């Protein structure tokens, strides 16, 4: 179900909310705001699933595509983030008052 991530969520207490490749479109403060809005709609047993690319902290491995994507994201105020920058280790979740239950790294390409 498509929703406006900048407005109060129409569905409350959903079992799960999925944000896939959304947060990379925004700066750090905007990401925290988006998650705070979402937090207001979730219930005590709800899960928020965040699927984002997490770049290598040193920039020495992985596909050059993602580093080029980071340059493209700068044009709209977003960025691909490293684990140290927060998205990979639940930084945004903490900023929004959410608790990180699980962090899973997968290979992209």
Phi and psi in degrees as a GROMACS rama.xvg file:
@    title "Ramachandran Plot"
@    xaxis  label "Phi"
@    yaxis  label "Psi"
@TYPE xy
-71.9056  140.148  UNK-2
-139.399  163.311  UNK-3
-87.1083  110.706  UNK-4
-71.5211  -7.80331  UNK-5
-97.2126  0.580875  UNK-6
-125.276  166.256  UNK-7
-52.7368  135.627  UNK-8
-75.8726  134.999  UNK-9
-72.6606  -23.7668  UNK-10
-108.744  125.165  UNK-11
-110.993  152.509  UNK-12
60.487  31.2024  UNK-13
-65.352  153.005  UNK-14
-67.6947  -33.7159  UNK-15
-151.579  146.638  UNK-16
-124.18  135.807  UNK-17
-115.04  126.487  UNK-18
-117.723  103.904  UNK-19
-111.993  117.272  UNK-20
53.2097  44.3019  UNK-21
-106.495  -48.1961  UNK-22
-66.2521  -24.3405  UNK-23
-68.4451  -13.1437  UNK-24
-79.2396  -7.71236  UNK-25
-130.012  157.553  UNK-26
-72.8357  171.978  UNK-27
-58.3755  -48.4455  UNK-28
-64.3466  -39.8706  UNK-29
-65.2137  -38.0124  UNK-30
-61.2604  -43.9437  UNK-31
-63.1223  -39.1017  UNK-32
-64.2094  -44.0315  UNK-33
-58.1149  -44.5179  UNK-34
-70.2739  -32.5079  UNK-35
-65.1793  -41.0437  UNK-36
-61.9741  -44.037  UNK-37
-65.1934  -39.8239  UNK-38
-59.26  -34.7123  UNK-39
-64.7565  -21.2153  UNK-40
-100.203  -13.836  UNK-41
-86.0493  156.877  UNK-42
-95.3727  178.988  UNK-43
-64.9167  -24.4162  UNK-44
-107.056  6.38878  UNK-45
-72.1222  153.502  UNK-46
-120.502  141.15  UNK-47
-111.215  119.196  UNK-48
-101.896  119.995  UNK-49
-113.315  119.199  UNK-50
-114.999  107.87  UNK-51
-137.923  152.276  UNK-52
-72.3538  134.695  UNK-53
-116.726  115.369  UNK-54
-74.5628  153.808  UNK-55
-60.366  133.856  UNK-56
-58.5984  -33.0312  UNK-57
-91.7573  -11.8201  UNK-58
68.871  24.4133  UNK-59
-108.395  -5.97575  UNK-60
-139.084  172.534  UNK-61
91.2672  179.444  UNK-62
-78.3668  134.934  UNK-63
-60.7455  -20.2733  UNK-64
-54.1266  -43.8812  UNK-65
-69.0468  -30.7128  UNK-66
-73.5767  -34.4002  UNK-67
-66.964  -38.1582  UNK-68
-62.6574  -37.0721  UNK-69
-59.6998  -41.7777  UNK-70
-63.3017  -40.4821  UNK-71
-65.5698  -39.2011  UNK-72
-64.7634  -29.7754  UNK-73
-60.3122  -30.1847  UNK-74
-65.4175  -22.1024  UNK-75
-114.499  9.61032  UNK-76
89.8362  6.10074  UNK-77
-105.765  -172.558  UNK-78
-168.956  151.58  UNK-79
-81.5824  136.922  UNK-80
-113.676  154.38  UNK-81
-89.8528  167.743  UNK-82
-58.6269  -37.391  UNK-83
-67.2949  -24.1994  UNK-84
-82.1774  -3.03157  UNK-85
120.348  -43.5728  UNK-86
-66.2632  -35.6454  UNK-87
-71.537  -26.2761  UNK-88
-113.741  17.5151  UNK-89
86.2529  17.3952  UNK-90
-55.768  -46.3667  UNK-91
-63.812  -38.8952  UNK-92
-59.8607  -44.2595  UNK-93
-63.7996  -42.0492  UNK-94
-60.5304  -33.542  UNK-95
-90.9967  -0.206671  UNK-96
82.2018  20.944  UNK-97
-100.078  155.105  UNK-98
-104.81  132.947  UNK-99
-82.6983  120.142  UNK-100
-90.8834  -39.0835  UNK-101
-152.525  138.66  UNK-102
-127.614  121.477  UNK-103
-121.967  126.568  UNK-104
-98.2803  136.67  UNK-105
-130.311  158.593  UNK-106
-81.781  140.151  UNK-107
-97.6715  -62.7543  UNK-108
